[in-house]
């Protein structure tokens, strides 16, 4: 790292120095309307001297689906992007928890919302992102007056940058009203998700989460937690529609996602959630998730892609 940014990023098939990756200011705007991205994390294991990328292939497969939906040409294969990301992490010497951000966008072409260029471009950047797992972090939430976008408006199941204006409006409203985060309902009035994170709740020992047709992102973290809860903790998991009032009487509620990881919610609309602290099932899931991500727990090895930093150190 130098000057607060990494030495290199990847741009359209080649690695370039940070300061060389520039575009003209007039390229901003319409090029990002249909831009899609991924948020991927690499977790550092100090004992092993290695970083592990969490579910890298699944993230890149979702990026591919996102590009298809917004009609961006896919010039690079998943294997090529995998190799580029691992090389970038090694060359930037990312020996800490790191956020990896591939962004695919439309290049030069018509400057109007109705036309679109076939010129698909992509960059991949990295930056430090310390984990807050096991830190005791909790948040207070409000149910937003803004509704989550629906599948017949803009596909919420993909990570389109434009979708995040919806999340941004809800987040700003929550902050101005003195809350930490927002929870969005869908157009049917059912619980969807938080801005940039899915939602799970615990009632009577069962883990419950809005289903994939509730206007939510097809979250890779959500899927991982469902698998861990069922297979490793033996919990009953229900994927279904969720009413707003279920949030108020839940025993535990938390947000989950690449950035959110597991973020416990202890109050919603001034209703205390459970005992007002991190609940026991959330704690068990958080500990297991943390240990799997860092390679401290040998289970789910297929979710961890070693960066190769340990091998470099030995060399």
N, C-alpha and C positions, 0 to 999 in steps of 0.2 A: 504493500500500500504506500502511496505517496500523495501528498497534498490532499488528503481526504478522499481519494478515489483509487481504484485499482490501476495497475500499470496497463493492463490490456482489456479489451473487450473483443467479442467476435461479431463481425459485420459482413453479411452477404457472402459467406463462404471462406472468409479469411480472418485471421487474428490481426488486429491493429492496435496501435497505441491509443490510449484514451483520448489524447488531445487531437488525434488525427480523424476521429470519427465525428465529422461535422456535416450538417446539411444547411442549405440556405433557409433563412427565416420564413420565406414564402412557402416552403414545403409544409409548414405547420397548418393544422386545421383539418381540411377535408381528408387528408391522408390518415388521420387517426380515428375518423368516424367508424370505420370498419376494422380498426386494428384489434388484434386479439393477442393474448399473452398468457404466460404461465408464471405462477409463483412456486418455486421449488426451494427446498432447504437442504443444506448439507450440515450435518451435526458432527462436531469435533469430539473425538475420544482421546483424552490426554494420555491415558495409560497405553493405548495402542499406538499413539502418534499418528492417527489416521482420521480422516473425515469420511463420513458415509452420506451419500445422497439418498434421500428418502423417496422411494417409489419413482425413480427417474423415468423408467419406460412408460409407466401409467400416465405420468404428467405429459410426456411428449406425445403419447397417443391421444390424449385429450386436446392438446394443441392442434394436432392434425384434424380432429373432428371440428374444432372451432374454425380452423381455416377453411374447411369444406363449407361450413354453413354460411360464412361471410364471403365465399367465392374468391378466396385467395389461392393462387397457384402454389403448390407445394414443391419447391425446387430442391429441397434437401431431405434425405431419408431420416428416419428415426435413428438409425445406426450412425449416420454422419453427425447428427446433432448431439447424440450421446458422446461421441468421441470429442467433439468440439467443446462441450461443457466440461468434461473431465480434464482436457488439456488446459482449458482456461483456468480452472481451479488450481491446477498444479503450477501454471506459470505465474498466477497471481499469489501463489504461496498462501492459500486460504487455510491457515491453521487456527481456525475459530469457527463458530457457528456462522453460516453464510447463507444469504438469500441469492438465488439464481433467477434471473428475470429474462426469459426469451420473449421478444415482442415481434410479431409479424404484422406488417402494415403495407398499404398501397403506395407505390412510388410515384414517379412523375406521370402525369396524365391530366384528364379534364378536371378543371377546378369547379365542379358543381356536384351537388348531392346526387343527381340522377345518373350521371355518367361515372364510369369507373375504369381505371387503368388495369391492364393485365400484368403490370409490372409489380410483382410481389417482392418485398424486401424483408429482411429480418436482422435483428441484432440480439446479442445475448450479453448481459452485464451481470456483475456480481458485486455484492456489498455485504459488510458485516451485519448480522442480525442475531443478537444474543437471545437465547431461549428464555422464556419466563416460566417454563415448567418447574414445578416444585418450589417456586418462590413464595407461594401463598397469595399471589395476585387474585383479587376479586373485583367485580364491577357491579354497578347498579344500572338498570335498564328501564326504558320506557317503550311502550308500544307506540309506534310512529303513526302519525296521521297520513303519511305517504304510504301508498300501497305498492307492493312488489310488482315489477313488470311481469306480464303474463306471456305465455308461449305464442299467443296470436298477436303480440305487439313486437317483442324482441325476444329471441330465445334466451331465457335465463339460465339454461343448462350449460352454456359455454361462457368462457371468460373474454367477452368483448369489452373493450375499454368503455364504449358508450354506455353499457349497462351500469357502470359504476357512478354515473350521474344520479341514478335512482338511489343508490346507496349513500351518495354524498349528501343529497337533500335530507335524508333521514338522519344521518350522522350530525349534520349541522343543527337540525331541529333539536335533537337530543342534548347536544352540548349547550345550546342556548338556554335550554330548560333545566340545566343543572345535572344531567345524567351522563354516565360514561359512554353508554352505547344505546343503539336503537334495536328494536325488533320489528320487522315488517310483516304485515298480514298480506295475503294474496287477494286477488279481486273477488274471491268467494268468501272473504272474511276469515279464512283459516290461517294459522301460523305458517309463515314461509321460512324466513331465516333472518339473521342479522346482516348488517352491511359488510360484505366480504367474509362471512362466516356462516356455517350451518348451525343448527340448534338441536340440542338433545335435552331431554328431561327424564327424571326418575320418579316413578310413582309405584308404591307398593313393591319395590324391589325390581321392577321392570324398567328397561331402558326404552324410551319412546322417542321417535324422531319423525318429522314430516317426511312423507314419501317423495319420490322423484317427480311426481306430477303435481306437487304443491308449489310450483314456481321457484324451485331451488336450483342452485348450481349442482351439477353432478360431481360432488366433492370427493376427492381422493382420500382426504383425512377422515371424513365421515365414514366412508366405506371401510377404512382400516379399523376405526374404532368399533364399528359394528362387528367386524370379524374377531377382534380381540375380546370384545365383551361376550360374544357367543362361545367362541372356541376356547378361550383361555380362562375367562372368569365364570363361565357357565350361566350367564345371564339370559333371560328371555328378552329378545329385542323385537319391538313392534315398529314397523314402518307404515305409517298411516296418516290420515288428516288429523290435525291437532287444533282444538278450540283455544281461543284466547284465554278463557277462564281456567283452562287446565294449567296454564303457567302459574297462576296465582295460588293454586292448591298443590302444586308439585312439591315433592320432597327435596329435589335437587334440579338445577337447570345449569347448563353450560353451553357456550359457543365453541365451535371447533372449526379448524381450517389451517392452512399453511402458516399464515401469520398469527392467527388466534391460538394455534395449537389446541390446548384445552383451557378455556377461560371461564371459571365459575361465575355465575350470576347469583348474587345474594339478595337482590331486591328488584322487583318489577312493578312499576306504577305505584310505588310506596307499599306494596305487599311484600312482607318478608318471605323469602324462599326458605322453607324448612326451618332450620335453627339460625339462619342468617350467617352461616359459615360454610366452608367447603364440606360437602357431604361425603359420607364414607365410600360410596360407589365411585363418585368422581375422583376421590383420592386414590383408590385402587387402580382405576383406569389410567389416571395421570402417571402414577409410578411405573406401571407396566409400559405405557406408551413411551415414556422417557427412556427407559432401559432398552427397549427395542430399537428406538431411533439411534441411540449412541453405540449400539452393539454390545452393551453390557449384559443384555439378555440374548442368548444365542437363537431364540425363536425368531421366526419370520426373516431368516437371512436373505430370502429372495427380495425383500423390500429395501435392502441396503446395497448400494453400489459403492465399493471402496474407490476413493479418488486416486490413490497411489502415492500419497505423500509419505507414508511409512517406508515404501520401497525407495523413494527418492532419498530419504534421510539415510537409509542404509548404504545406498550407492555413494 
